[in-house]
Amino acid sequence: MNRHSLSTSNSKKNIAFIVKLLIFCALITAYIFLILPQYAGTYNASIVDKARRLRSIKEPKIVLIGNSNLSFGMDSELLAKDLKSFLSKEN
């Protein structure tokens, strides 16, 4: 093999590597900007709004942490009534 054939082979490998690298970067960019945003509006993304609301209320509060059964199955009026009766017994 002469020197010229080695450099040609090497440049073909370099071009193939650069093409693969560009395809990989394009796929990562598409994933970040096209696929990830679809999860921005899901149930789990609502935690940002809930945390902001907790910080904005400056009075005492009860924070309940749980899964979807907690949020859909909690009776806030009953909780408030029981808490009032508990606090009145304590004093």
Residue pairs with C-beta under 8 A, 6 or more apart in sequence:
39 45
43 68
54 61
54 63
62 79
62 83
64 70
64 74
